C-alpha cells in the first residue's frame, strides 16, 4: 500500500501547481505569444511555486521522525518526489513540452473562446 500512497500524494500535489502554472502561461501567451508567455509565466509564478513546494517537502520530511517505518517511507519518498518535481519537472520539462507541442497545447478550446477566457 505504501507505493499507492506515495503515488496518490505526488499526483494530487503536482496537478494543482501545474494547473496554476499553465493558467498563468495561457494568460500571458494571449499577449506575448507562446514563447514569451511561457518565459513570463514561469518567471512570474516559478518562485512562488518553488517556495510552496519547498515548504511542502519540509512538511513531508517531518514525517521521517515518526518511528513507524511505512510513514517514514511515505514522508521520505514524497519529500524527495516534490523536490524532484519542483526542480526538474515543473521548471524544465513542463515548459519544454509546452513549447515542443506549440499552440496545439490549448487544443480543446476554440480560438475565439480562448480569446475571451
C-alpha positions as CSV (number, residue, x, y, z in Angstrom):
1,X,0.0,0.0,0.0
2,X,2.9,2.4,0.5
3,X,3.6,2.9,-3.2
4,X,0.0,3.6,-3.8
5,X,0.0,6.3,-1.0
6,X,3.2,7.8,-2.5
7,X,1.7,7.9,-6.0
8,X,-1.6,9.5,-4.8
9,X,0.2,12.2,-2.8
10,X,2.6,13.1,-5.6
11,X,-0.1,13.1,-8.3
12,X,-2.5,15.2,-6.3
13,X,0.1,17.7,-5.2
14,X,1.7,18.0,-8.7
15,X,-1.5,18.6,-10.6
16,X,-2.5,21.6,-8.5
17,X,0.7,23.5,-9.1
18,X,0.8,22.5,-12.8
19,X,-2.7,23.9,-13.3
20,X,-1.7,27.1,-11.6
21,X,1.4,27.4,-13.8
22,X,-0.3,26.6,-17.1
23,X,-3.1,29.0,-16.3
24,X,-0.6,31.8,-15.9
25,X,1.2,30.8,-19.1
26,X,-2.0,30.8,-21.0
27,X,-2.9,34.2,-19.7
28,X,0.5,35.6,-20.7
29,X,0.5,33.8,-24.0
30,X,-2.5,35.8,-25.2
31,X,-0.5,39.0,-25.2
32,X,3.1,37.8,-25.7
33,X,2.7,34.6,-27.8
34,X,3.6,31.1,-26.7
35,X,7.3,31.5,-26.2
36,X,7.1,34.9,-24.5
37,X,4.2,33.8,-22.4
38,X,6.0,30.7,-21.3
39,X,9.0,32.7,-20.3
40,X,7.0,35.2,-18.4
41,X,4.6,32.7,-16.8
42,X,7.4,30.6,-15.5
43,X,9.3,33.6,-14.4
44,X,6.4,35.2,-12.5
45,X,5.0,32.0,-10.9
46,X,8.1,29.9,-10.7
47,X,9.4,31.4,-7.4
48,X,6.1,31.2,-5.7
49,X,5.5,27.6,-6.6
50,X,9.1,26.6,-5.8
51,X,8.8,28.2,-2.3
52,X,5.5,26.5,-1.7
53,X,6.9,23.2,-2.8
54,X,10.0,23.5,-0.5
55,X,7.7,24.2,2.5
56,X,5.6,21.2,1.4
57,X,8.7,18.9,1.1
58,X,9.8,20.0,4.5
59,X,6.4,19.2,5.9
60,X,6.6,15.7,4.5
61,X,10.2,15.3,5.6
62,X,9.0,15.8,9.1
63,X,7.1,12.5,8.8
64,X,10.5,10.8,8.8
65,X,10.8,11.4,12.5
66,X,7.8,9.1,13.3
67,X,9.1,5.7,14.3
68,X,6.6,3.7,12.1
69,X,8.5,2.5,9.0
70,X,5.7,2.9,6.5
71,X,5.1,6.5,7.5
72,X,8.8,7.3,7.3
73,X,8.9,5.7,3.8
74,X,6.0,7.8,2.6
75,X,7.4,11.0,4.1
76,X,10.8,10.4,2.6
77,X,9.5,9.5,-0.9
78,X,7.0,12.3,-1.1
79,X,9.5,14.9,0.1
80,X,12.1,13.8,-2.5
81,X,9.4,13.5,-5.2
82,X,8.1,17.0,-4.5
83,X,11.7,18.4,-4.7
84,X,12.3,16.5,-8.0
85,X,9.1,17.8,-9.4
86,X,9.9,21.3,-8.4
87,X,13.4,21.4,-9.6
88,X,13.2,19.3,-12.7
89,X,9.7,18.6,-14.0
90,X,7.9,21.9,-13.4
91,X,10.8,24.2,-14.2
92,X,12.3,22.4,-17.2
93,X,10.1,19.6,-18.6
94,X,6.7,21.2,-18.5
95,X,7.8,24.4,-20.3
96,X,9.9,22.4,-22.8
97,X,6.9,20.1,-23.5
98,X,4.7,23.1,-23.9
99,X,7.0,24.8,-26.4
100,X,7.5,21.5,-28.3
101,X,3.8,20.9,-28.7
102,X,3.2,24.5,-29.6
103,X,-0.2,26.1,-30.0
104,X,-1.8,22.7,-30.1
105,X,-1.4,22.5,-26.4
106,X,-4.6,24.6,-26.0
107,X,-6.4,22.2,-28.3
108,X,-9.8,21.7,-26.5
109,X,-10.6,25.4,-26.7
110,X,-11.8,27.1,-29.8
111,X,-9.6,30.1,-30.8
112,X,-12.5,32.6,-30.4
113,X,-13.4,31.1,-27.0
114,X,-9.7,31.1,-25.8
115,X,-9.5,34.8,-26.5
116,X,-12.5,35.5,-24.2
117,X,-11.3,33.3,-21.3
